[in-house]
Amino acid sequence: MSRKMLVPVLQLGGQETMERQDAFALLSVCVLVVNLCSDTATLCAEPLGIPMKPDPPPAVDGDLGEWANVPNAVRIERKDQAVWGGDKWKSAADLSATLWLAWRYEYLYLALDVADDRLRQTERSGNMWKGDHIELYLDATPDAEPDRKPFGKGQFQFGFSPGNFERTGDALFDVKPEAVMFRPEGMAAEGVLVAAKRTEKGYALEAAVPWTLVAVKPTVGLPLAVEVGVSDCDGDEVRQEKMMTILSATWGHTRGRLAPAVLSPADGKAPAVARGFDVLKSLEVNVGGKQQLTFTTPRTPEGREAVLTLQARLAHEKPAGYTDAMRLILNGTPLDANRLVNKKPTEERVDGKTKSMAAGDRFTVDYSPDFESPDKHPVYALRRGRACLFDLRVGDLLKEGANTLVVENAIRSPMTNALILGDGRIEFRVPAEQVKKREAPTGPLPAFTPAASFKVTYTVQQQADNALAVTFGGETFRLESEFSTPAPKWEKGSNRYFTLQRQFEQRGEAILVRDTFTNLTAENLPLMQRHRVKGAQTAWKKVWLAGLSPVSRVGTGSEPQNPTTFGVTEKVGLGLMPLDDVLQVHVTNFSDGESLGLADNNFVLKPKATHTAEWAIVLTTKPDYFAFVNAARRLRDVNFALDGPFAFLRADPRHTGKWTDEQLTDFVRLKSTRFLCSSIGYPSYKGHYAHGTAFQTLDHSYRKEHIGRLRRLVPDVKHIVYFHCFIDVLDDADKKYADARVLKSDGSHANYGKPHDKIFFPTETNAFGREIGKNVDVILDHIGADGVYWDELEYSAYHYHYGEPWDGVSADIDPKTMKITRLKSSVTLLSQPWRVALVKRIMARGPLIGNGAPATRTMASLRFPRFVETGSISNCVRAQLYTPIALGDHLTERSELDAYRVMLRALDYGCVYNWYGDLNVVPTHPHLTQYMFPITPLELGEGFIIGKERILTNRSGLFGWGDAAQHEVHVFDDEGREAPREAHSRHAKAVTQDGKTFTELRLAEGWSAAIVRR
């Protein structure tokens, strides 16, 4: 359970690594500054007034002079506002800002005067979060679904980059200001304006967000919720180091973490927002009794609906079930379950049984000592929603002026429990939108079978200056390469610094290119490489960089787990991909709007040395990203058998140690677990997760007992134990393993966000490598586990080490002078020989499962399953070129239904699923994972994966293997339950065409199916 970057800004680790977290100039004029929420223990109680900006509108040009008199500027300058990476914040000169927000009827505006003593932004589009940038979090519907904490419909996350203020004319080096939308995922920042200017102390940035983009009709008094983050990267390695926000509360991507705000007149004075009023604080009604409440109601604000919300319980010393007992009569009309907005008339409990919310006009109320205990009960808790909370739509019954509510305790004899009510209010909310799910399709369906032929008809010609002309599908593409020299000058072939010999090999779907360089000098030679391709007649219609598609078709990506560039025209697709280890680790994928490209901006060639860079041009006859993914997978030879599923289950006497045998057995069986992983939260090392050699100092007797108990209960499950090879929390580890410390460019020792999580690199020659490997001996020999789960297998937090030893190929290279700034070492390359040896040793003993896809061809050749974390579901693109397995989302999964929805989203990327949560995702029935494994991938598609043994899909269509094999079909509904066999005929039927067997699936939204080959 790891973490690199899950989502922009917030970086969270997994079960073990919650501890090792890695997140997401003042004007010389007087400004009115608001000290917003100086109380660091609480969020804002009073809303921030966002002033109307009178004529003229802001120019959005980076000049902040026109903002001087805009009221309610907010200073972001205190240490407690450094909510991410606060230990790295030095002073207001290091990072601080003055923020203005304003609005007009076309846009929501923001302007920032940022003090930043070192500007660092090399990334574009969705990767801008790695460098200096601004983030805006906006809840456009703060009163809708008030109990929902995660972002969803109505919440938005924007990113604004100031760029790097360079104007060299080099499109790959010059980074312009831009805007992106991080959430909702896949949504374009269409119409957003952004501009930035360099200032003496940092930079100024202006942005304007169209209200139409966030579906808001602005008006004075409109409530919103906002947060603005100022993010900083000061190191030479591009990564988010710290972030400051308006509020100082603990950081998190939740709606409750945002500051309340309201659109205000030009003076910025926040008008009163009619959100509602109290009807009762507490009320007790004895059996058979009634109590009448009278209250005065104002006019319901336009665009809102009135909701009566209250909590109710039947007095009892402990949770003990429920019964229909409460009548509510508003202005003479009894209320019933059809008015509920936070529950359905019938809800499902966590044990799988259903609960009716009312019997006629009597609402079902839980027996409980308080309003929270039923939600924690292993039987009576609901799968969604709070048991004691009732939200009822009453707008049609309320009158402007006096209203009466009668509360009756109608519990049936012989029960005599008192009815207790609390926190009764009338609230004016944005009407909850009733989203109608997509029904199963009718009519013709597309057919999906694995491709039978993998050959593309094409020609390739080598032209002058090492250019290549590739013709296929009626189109010709020209690929040009250039290489830097310290002159400084870009060259296209051999020169006085190095010789270049280019060879290419034609394969069925790809052209393999090998560039062999020989350094003619007696010094380390910086040698940046760029390869660009564009169509001779047509432009790129859409591009993908590292698996993600920037809407603007301009951007960069640097992700060795998916090191690809791909573009499509109207008819065909073409991709670029590194093959050798060095180029894959150093990779930059780019698109400048005209050309697609692949680059290495960090390569150094030793004196008189020779090195061969290998890369591929991949061709697809369809303009389809997944056609490219499947061709790249075949080229990489990664379609091998995968077993599973995998699930975490902590060995902890405080939690799972209290479970009964039945609970443990059900957990494993209902998750269909093949590999069960024991985490390292217990026992701890001085209050910390026992990372590194500290693991060897602990008593593992309870872990052994835990595994022994499970072996008796579920003997067919394989047990693996958590391992991490880069972090060590031992008190004196930095002295004991001084030569293995990962050093940052300033010479300081890298950590995982907290000082005790110190980062090291293991090698075959350093002491840390010798000692950390003994953790595996403890796991396999002392604890007696079957195998190992290896977290963050390629690196941890920092890609590069600035110290000895040198990896022999890496450096920071100045893009202007083209000379070496400083040597550095890839942690992945430095540690690879040690890691390869340990992987082979583990695999000789038993199963090995890793976190994160391989970053090199060498590691990919070892062939064992590795998943990716899905704190952002788009991380699944990192799994597409190796083992397409998504780990559950620890940020949003709070129930098995949440987990099922992540399974469906993983299938959108062609991935199967492994379980993450244990205490909060406890299954009550079998799931789709029962039919996911084993699987040998043949093809990935949008919404499905076809393996030799089975097909998993959330799409309708005709599915088969192109032969007469028999199919066993399992259909799952939108609640994640397998549909009864007798209902299958409505969703799935066998079809034969030309002697080939297909399963015709017609699936409604949220449904899925597994087709097992027989």
N, C-alpha and C positions, 0 to 999 in steps of 0.2 A: 504494500500500500504505500505509495510513494508520493513524491511529487516533485515534479518540475512545475511547469505552468499549466494549471487546469483551465483557467479562464483568465482573461485580462485582469490584472490587478490582484485578484484574490488567488493565492496559491496555498492549497491545503494538502496536507499529506494524507496518507491512508491511515488505517487503524493503528499501525505502529508509529506513523510519522506525523500525527497531528502535532507532535513536538517539533518537527523539523519543517517549519513553514517558510514559504518563499513568496510573497504576494503576486497581483496585480503590483524688481526695481520700482520704487515708488515714484509717482509723478511729483514734480516739484510744484504742485498746486494743492490747495486745501480740499479735502474730500470729507464728506460725511460718512463715518465708518460705524458700522454696527458690530458690537462685540456679541456675536450670536452664541448663546448657550455657553457661558464661561464655566458653568457648573459641569465638570467633566464626568460626573457620575450619572447624569441623566441626559436624555434627548431634549430637544426644544419643546417647551409647552406653548409658547407664543409663536404664531406663524411669522415667517419672514415675508415682509411686504415686497413684492416684485413690482416696481413702479412702471407705469405707462410712460413710454418715451415719446414726448410730443415732437412735432415737426422741428427740424428735419429728421428723418430716420438715420440711424447710424450708417456710416458708409461701408463698414466691414472692410477696412483696408489696413488694419494693424496700427493705425494712429489713434491713440486713446485720449487725445485732447478733448473730444466732444463728450467724454464720460465724466469730466471733472465735477459737474454739478448734478450728476445722477445720484439720488439718495440711496441710502442703505447699502453702501459698499461694505464688504465683509473682509476683515483681515484674517489671513491664514498664516500665522507666524509663530505660534507657540509650540513648544516641544510636545505637549500632550495632543496636539493636532496631527503629529506625525504618527498616524495610526497603523502604518505598515513600515517596517524597517526603522522604527524609532531610534534604535541604538546607533544607527548610521547617520542620523540627523545631527549636524554640528551647530548650525546657527541660522539666523534669518538670511544671512548672505548665501549660505549653502542652498537653502530652499525656503521660499515664502512667497506670498502673493497677496495682492489686493484684487478682490473679485467684485464685479458688478453684474447684476442680472436686470433685464428690462424686457418690456414686451410692447408690441404693436399688433395690429390685427392680422398682419401677415406672418410675423416671426416671433419666436422667443430668442432673445439676444443674450449673449454673455461676453464679457470682456475681462481679461486678466492682465495684470502687470506683474510678471513673475521675476523674482530674484533667483538666479541660478548661476553659481560661480563657475560651473563647467557645463556647457551645452553638449549634449550627446544624443544624436538621432540619426541612425543609419537605415532604419527600417521603414517599410511602407505598408499601407493597407492594414490588414488584420494583425500584422506583426508590430505595429507602431508602439504597442504597450511595452516593448522591450527597451525603448528609449524615452527621452523626455517627451511628455505629452500631457494633455488635459483630458479628464473624463467627466462627463455629465450623466448623472443618474436622474431619471425623471419618472415619477409615478403620476400619470395623467388621470388616474381614477382612484385616488386614495381612499374613497369611501366605498368602493365596490369590493365585495368579498373581504371584509375587514379581517377575517380570521386567517386568510391565506398569507403566509409569510414569504414564500419564494416568489421571485419575479415570474410573471406570466403575462396574460393579456392585459394591456394597459400600462406596462412598465417598459422602459427603454434605457439602454446604455449606449452612450455616444463616446467616441474617441476623437480628439482633435490634436493633430500633430503640427508643431510650428515649422517642421522641416529642419534643415541644417544650415540654411542661409548661405549656401554655396552657389556660385554662379559660374562654374567652370565650363559649362557646355557639355559635360559628360553626363548623359542621361542616367547612367547607372550610379554615379556618385552624387549628383545634385538631388537632394530630397526636398520636394516642394510641400508647403502646407496642404493638409488634406483632412477630410472627415470620414469616419467609418461608423457603422452601427455594429456593436458587439452583440446586442440583444434588442429585438429577437434575432436569433441566428439566421443568417441568410438574407436579411432585409437590407436593402441598399439605402445609403444616406442621400437619397435623391433630393436635390434642391437645397441641400445644406451649404451654406457659405462659410468660408474660413479664410483668414488672412493673418499673417504674423510679421513682426518686425524685430530685428535685433536691437537691444537697448544696452546701455552701459553696464547694467547690473544683471541682465538676463535677456528676456524677450517679452514682447507684448503680443497678445493674441485676441482676436475677435472672431465670433462665430454667430451664425443666425440659423435657427432650426425652424423650418416651415411648420406652422400648426397643422397643416393638412397631413404632414407626414406622421404625426402622432394622434390624428383623428380628434383634435380638440377645436372647439369654437370658443375663442377667448372672449372673456367679458370680466369686468370688474367684479371681484368677489369669488372668482373661480378658485376653488382649493386645489392645490397640487402638493407634491412632496418632491424634494430635490436634494441632491448632494453633488458637490463638485470636488474632484480629486486632482491634485497637482502632483504628477509623478516624475521621478528623477532617476537618472542613470549617470553616475560619475565615473565609473570604472572603464577600463579599456574593453572589457568583455561586455557586450551589449546585453543587459538584463535589468529588469526592474529592481531597484535597490530600496527605494522608499517612496512613500506617498503621504501627502498631507491632505486633510479634508476640512470642510466647514466644522463638522462636529468632531468631538474628541472621544465619543463612545467607541467601544470595542468594534473593530471593523468586521463587516460581514455583508454578503450579498443578500440582504433581506429588506423587505419593504419597511419594516419597523426601524431600520437604521437610517432612513432618510429624514430630512428636516421638513416639517410642515411649512408650507408657503401658500400665498394667496396673491392673485393678480390684483394690483392696487392702482389707485389713481396716481397721477404724476408726482404727488408729494410722497409717495411710498408708504403712507399710513395704511396699515392692513385693515380692511373693513371687517366687520363681524361676519363670520361665516355661519349660516344657519345649518348646523349639522345635526341638531336635535336637542333633547332636554330629558331630564330625569322624571320618571313617573313614580318610582319607588326605590328605596335603598335596600330595605329588607322587609319581609312580611311573613307572618306565620298564620296559617289558617288551620284550625282544628278540624277533625273529621266531621263531615256533614255541614261545615260552616261556610259562610260566604263573606267576602269583604268587598266593599265598593270603593273605588278610587276615582276621584274627579280631577281633571287636569285641563288646562287651557292650551290649545294648539294654534300656532301661527299658520299662515298660509304655506303650503308646501312649495319650496323653491322650484322654479321652472327646471325641467330636466331631471328632477329627483322623484323618488318614490318614498313613501313613509313606511317604515318597518318598526314593528314592536319587537324589541329584543329583551329577553329576560332569562334568568337561570332558575331552575326548579329542581327540588329533590324531596324525597320523603324521608323524614328523620329516622335514622337507624345507626347503630354503632359501627357498622361496616357495610361495604357494598354487598347487596344480597338480592340482586335481580331487579325487577321493575314490574309495574302494573299500571293500567290506565286509571288515572286518579285526578287529573286537573282539567277543570272547565274554565275557559276564558270567554267572556261575553263582552263585546265592545259595542257600545251604543245600541244594545239590544240584540245584536247578531252574534251567535256562537261562532267561534273560530274553529277550524279543523285543519287536518294535516295537509290539505291541498294548498294552504297558505304558507307553508314552510319554504323558506328560501335557502336555508343552510343544510337541509336534509331532504331526502326523498321520503315519501309516505312509508316506504319499507326500506330499511337499511340492513347491511350485513355486519354481524359482529366479527371480532377477530378470530373466533373459533369456527367461523363458516356458517353459523346459523343466522337466520334472519330475525329482525326485530321490527314490529309495526310501531310506527310513531304515534298512532292514535287508534282508538276504537270509537268510530263516529266522532262526536264532539268532545270526547274525553282523551286528553293527551297522556301518553305513556311517560311515567316519571320513575326515575331510579331511586331505590332505597340506598341511602348513603349518608355518611357523617359530614360530607362537604360536597362542593360542586366539582371537585377534581378527581376524586378517587375512582369513580367508574371508568375514567379514561385510561387508568393505569391497570385495570383489572385484566387478568389473562383470559377471561371468558366474556365479561359484559362490555368491554370496550368496543366501540364501533371501529370499523375499518377506516372510516373517514368521518370527520366531524366530532364535536364534543357532545357527550350523552346528555348533559344537563342544560345545554344551551338551546334556546328556542328563538329563532328569528322568523317573524311572521309578517307577510305583506298585508298592510291594513289601510292603504291609501284610499280605497273606495269607501271605507267606513268612517274615517276621521272627518270631523267637521272643523272648520275654522272657528275657534272659540271653545266653548265648554264641551268636554267629552267625558264619558264614564266607562270605566273598566271594572267588571265584576270578576273576582277570582273565587272559584269554588273548589273545595276539597271534596271530590266525589269518589274517594276510595271506597271500595266495596267491603261490606261486612264479611268476616269479623275483624278486618284490619283496622287499626285505630291510629296509624302514624300521622303525625302532623305534616302538612304541606308547607315547605319552606321556599320562599322566593327571594331573589336578590338581583340587584343591578338592573332594574327594569327601566327602559328608556324608549322614547320614540326617536328614531334616527331617520334623517333624510339622506338617502343613499342614491348613488347612480344606479339605475335599474340594472339588475343582473341580466346580461344577454343570454337568451336561451339559444345555445348553439345546437343546431340540428346536425347530427352525425351523417356522414355520407353513407348512403344505402348501397347494398350490393349491386353491381352493375348488371345490366341486361344487354342483350345483343352480342355481336362478335367480340372475341377476346384475343389478345396477343398470345403468341406461343413462345415458350422459353425452353430451350434445350441447349446442352453444351455444344460448342462449335465442333464440327467434325474435321474441318480443315483450317490450318493456321498459316497458310502461305499467302503473301501479298505480292502481286505482280508489280515490279518497279524497276527502274534503272538508276544507277548512280555514276556520276562522272567526276573525277578529280580535275579541278581547273587551276588556273594560275593562283599563286599566293595561298595554296593549300585549301582553297574553297572547294565545296562539294555541291553539285547540282543533283537533286533527287526528284525524279518524276514518277508519279503514280496517280491513279484515279483521275487522269486528265488534268492534273495540276503539277506545276514545277515549283520547287522550293530551293532557294540558294542559302547555303550555310557558310558563314565566314567566321574565321577565328583570328584572334589577336592576342599577343603576349607582351607583357611589360618588360622593359629594361631600365636599368638605373640611369639612362641617358639624360633625362627621362623621355622615353618614347615607346609607343606601341609598335610592335613589329608583327609581321604575318608569317615569318619563316626564320630560317637560320640567319644569324648575325654575329657580330664580334663577341657577344656575351655567351651565346649558346647555339648549338645545332639542334635542328628539329627534323625528325624523320616521321612522317605520317603514313600509317597503313590502315586500310579498312577491310573488313570482312563482311560479306553479305550473308545474312541469315534469312529464314523464311519471313519473319515479321520485323526484322531489325537490321541495322547496319552497325557493326561494332567498329569503333575508331580507336586506334592506339597511337598516341603521340609520345615519341621517345625523345627526351631532352638530354643533352650532355653539356654540363657547365664548362665553358672554356676558360674561366677565370680561376684565380687562386683564392677567391673569397666566397663566402656564402652569397648566393645569388637570389634576390627576390624576383619571383617569376609569376606574376598574376596571369590568369588564363581566362579568356572569354570566348564563348561560342554563341553566335547569333544566327537565327534562321527566320526567313520571311518568305512569303509567297511571291512569285514573280508577277502574278496577275490579280490575286485576291488577298484581302486582308483577313486577319484573324477575327472570327465572329465571337469567340469566347476563349478564355484561357484559364488554366489551373496551375497554381504555384504551390508545390508541396501538398497537393491534394485539395486545395481551397481555391475557389474562383472569385477573384476580385471583380466587383461590378464594373469598375472603370477600365478593366483590362490592363492596368498599370500597377506594378507592385514588385515586391521581392519576397522571397521565402528562404529560410535557412533551417531545414529540418532533415537531418540525415536519416530519420526513420521513414520519410517519404521524400526522397531527394529529387523530385521530378518536376519538369516543366512540360505542359501539354497544351496544345491549342487546336481548335477546330475551325475549318472553313464550312461552307455550305455542304461540301461533299465528303471530306476526309478529315483525319486527325493526324497530328505529328507530335511526338514527344521526345524530350532529351532526358538522359538519366546517367549519372556517374556509375561506374562499375568497380574501380579499384578503391581500396580502403581510404587512401589519403584524400582523393577527390570527393568521396562520399562524406567524409568527416568535415571537410572544408566547404562544402557545397553552398552556393547561392543560386537560387532559381529566380529568374527575373523576366519581366515583360515591360517594354517601354511604350506599348501601344501599337508599334509597328513590327517589332521583332520579338521573338521568344529567345530566351537565353539560359545558358548554364555557365557559371563562373566559379573560379577558385581565387579568392582575394588574399590568401594566407600562405601560399606555397613558397618554400625556400629550397633551393638545390645546393647541396654541399659542394665545396671546391672540387672540380674535375669529376664530379659524380654524374651518374646516368640514372634517369628515372623515367618510367613509362606511365603516363596517365591514360586510363581506359574509360571510355564512355560509349553510350549507345544512342542511336536515332531509332525510335520505335514508330512504326507506321500502322495506321488503322484505316480500313476501308469504309468505316462509318464514323461520322462526327460525334463520337460517344465516349465520355470519360471512362466508363467501365470497360469498353473495348480496349482502351489503352491499359487500364489496370490489369486486365487478364493477360494481355500480351506481355506486359512487364513481368507479371508473376511467372509466366512460362519461361521467359528469358532468364529470370533469377532462379528458376527451378525450386520453387517453394511450395508446391502443391503436395504436401505429405500428410499422413494420417495424424489426426488430433484426437486425443481422448479427453474426457471431462464428464460433467462440469466440475469446476473448482469452487470451493466456498471457504470463507474464513469462519473459524469458530474458536474463540479465545479460550485458553485454559486459565480460568480465574475462579478461585473459590468464592469470591464475592458475587459472582454473576452466574456463569454457566455451571459452576460447581454446585449450585443450589437446585439445578434442574433435576427433574425426575428422569428415570431411565426412559420413560415414555416420551418425555419432551425432547430428550437428546435424539432418540431414534426417529421421531417424527421430523425433527429439524433436518436430519441427514437424508431420510428417505423422501420426504416431500420436495426437497431441493434436488433430488436425484444425484447427490454428490458422489463423485468418483475420487476427488482429491480434497482432503480436509486439512486446512492450514491452521496450525497453532501459532498465535501471534506472541509478541514479546512485551505486552503491557504488564504482565505479572509473571514472576516477581520483577520489580523495578530495581534500578541501580541508583540509589540516593534520590529517589523520586523521579527519575528520568527513565525513558525507554532504554533498555539495555543494549544500545547499539555498540558495535565494535567489540573489542576484546573484553569490555566490561561484562559481556554475556558469559564469559568463561569463569567469572568469579561468583556466579549465582548458584543457588541450590535449585536444581531442576526436578526435584523429586515429585512435586505436584504435577508438573507437566507430564512426567512419565506415568503417574497414576491416571491422569486425565486420558492420555492416549490408550492406556491399558483398558480403561473402562469402556471407551468407545470401540475398541477392538472386540470386546466381548459382545457389545450390543449390535454392532454393524461390521462384521468381520470382513466384508468384501471391499471396504473403503481403504484407500491408501492415505497415510498420514505424513504430512510434510511440515517443516518448521521454518519460520522466518529467518532470513539471512540478508545482511547488507554489508557490502565490502568497502564502503567509502567513509561512513560516519563512525566516530568513536567518542564515547562520553567518559571514558576513563579519566580520572582527575589529572594525571600527569602524562596523558597521551601525547601532548604537544612536545614534551621533552623526551619522552621515551622513543617517539617516532619522528624526531625532528626532521630527518631527511626525507620523510614521506608527506610532509605537510603540503597541501595545495595552497600556493601563495597567490595572492591577487597582485595586480600590476603595481600597487603601492608597497608591496612587500609584506603586507599583513596576512595573517592566517585566515583562510576562508572558513566560514561556518554556515550552517543551514538556517540562519535567521536568528539563532540564539547562541550565546557564547559556548554553552556546554556541548552543542552539536558540532564538534570540530570535524573538518573534512580532510581526508588523507587519500593518497593513491597507492595501491599495492603494486609491487613489481616482484619479479623473480629474484631480485637481489637485495631489496630493502627489508628491514626487520618487520615493518608493518605487514608486508606481504606474507612473511613466514608466520606471523602470529595470528593475523585475522583468519587465515585459512584453517586454523585449529577450531574455529567455531563450527565448521562443517563436521569435524571429528566428534565434537560434543553432540551435535544433532544426530548423526548417524550411529555412533558407537555408544555414547553414554545415555542419551535419551532414548535411542532405539527407534527413531523415526524411519519411515520408508524412503523418504527423499527430502528435497529442499525446495523452498520457495525463495527466489533470489530477487530482492527489491532493487530498483534503480540499477540495473545490471551494467549499463554503459558508462554512466557518470553520475554525479550528484551535485545539482545546483550550478556548479561552475564547469564550463566546458574546457577551460584552459588554466594551466599552471604556469606562473611566471617565475621560474627558478630552475635549478638543476634537479635532475638531468634534463637535457633537451631531447625532444623526440626526433630531431634531425630534419624536420620538414615544415615546421610551423613558425610564423612570425606575424606581428602586426606590421603592415606595409603602408606607408604614407601614399595615398592615391594621387597626390600632386607630384611629389618628388620621385615616387616609385622606388624609394629606398626603405631599408629595414628601420623601423622605429625601435623595436625590441624583439628579441626572440621569445617564443612561448612554446608550450607543449600541450598538445591535446591530451586530456586526461584519458580519453577513450583509447588513443593509440599507445600512450605510455603503459597503461595497465593491461592492454590486450593479451600479450603472451601469458601473463599470470592468470588472467580470467579464462582464457582458452584451456589452459592446463587443468584448472579447477573444475570447469564445466565437464570436461572429459572424465575426470575422477568421479564426480557426482553421478554422471549418467551411467558409469560402469556399476554403480551401486543400486540405483533406483531412479524414480522420477525426479525431474527438475522442471520447474515452471518459473518463468521470469516475468518481470514487469518492464514493459517498454520494448519496442521492436528493435532489431539489430541496427547498429549504426555503421557496420562494415560488412563487406562480403565475407570476410573471414568468419565472423560470428554467425552470420546467416547460414553458413554451410554446416553448422553443427546440428541443426534441425531438432529443436525442442520447442514446446508451446510457450508463447510469450503474449500476454495481453497488454492492452493500454487502458489507462484510467479515463473515465468519462465525466469528470466534473464539468467539462464542456463536451457535448456529444460529438462535436466535429473532430475531437481528438481521434475518433475512429479512423480518420484518413491515415493516421500513423500506423495502423495495423494492416492496411490494405495490401502492402507489398511483402508481408510475411505471414504470420498466423493471424487470420482475421477474427480476433477475439476481443470483445469489449468487457471490461470489468464494470460492475454496477456503479452507479453514481452516488457517492457517499454524501453529496451535498443536498440532494433532493429526495432520495429514497427513504421513506419513513414507513412503508408498508409493502406487502407483497404486490399490491396493485401498482404502486409506484415502480417497483422493480419490473413488472410486466411491461409497463409503458416504456421503460428504458430498453428492454429487449426489442420492442418494436422499432424504436428509434435506431438501435444498433443495426437492425436489419436494413434500414434505409441506406446504410453504408456497406451492406454486404457482410456484416459481422454477426457471429454468434455471441453467446453471453456467458460470463462467469459471475457468481454471486459475490457481493461485497459485504453488506451489513449483516451482523448476526443478531445483536440484541434488539435492533429496531426493524428488522425484516425477518420475521418469524413466519414460516409458511403454515397454512391451514389446509392446503390441498396440493395435488401435483401440478406442475407447471410445464410450459413449453420446453423447458430444459430437459425434461424426461426423454425427449426425442431428438435432442441436438447432437449427441455424440454417440459413437465416434463418427468423425466426418473427415473425409479427404477432399479438400476443396478442388473443384474443377473450374467453376466460374463464379464471380461475384457480380451482383447486379443491384440496381437501386430498388431496395425492398426485398431482396432475396439472396440466397446463396445456394448453389447447386454443388453437391458433393457426390462422390461415388456411391455412398451409402444412403444418402437422404437429401431432401430439399427442404429448406426452411424459407417461409415467405410471409409477408404481410400484404402482398399484392394479389389481385385476381389475375387469372390467365390460364392458359393450357400449359401444364408443366410435365416434363418427362425427360428421359435420357436418350431419346431418339432410337429406342429399340422396343422390344416386346415384353420387357420386364414387368412383373406385377407390382402394384403399388398398395401399400398400407397407409391410409390417410387418417390423420388426427387433426381436428379443427378446434380452435380455441376462440371463445367469445371475447367481447371487449372488457370483461372483468378478469380475464386470464384463466378462465376455467375451460376444461375440455368439454365441448358440446357432446350431448348424449349421442350414441351411435345412431339412434333412430332419427335424429335431426340432421345427420350428415347429408342426406340426399338433397336437402335444400341448399347446401353450400358446396358440395363436392360430388362429382360423379365421374366414372371411368369412361373414357372416350378412346376409340381406336380409329386411326387414320393411316392408310397405306401400310397396315400391318404393324404400326407403332402405337404404343400405349401412352395415353396422356391422362392426367387428372385435371378435370375442368373445375377450377376454383372460382367461386363468386363470393367474395368476402366484403362485408361491410366495414366501415372505418373502425379501427381498433381490433379487428379480428385477425387471426393468423392461422397458419397451418404447417404441419410437418408431414412430408410424404416420404415414407420409408421404402426403400427398394427391396423387393422380395424375389 
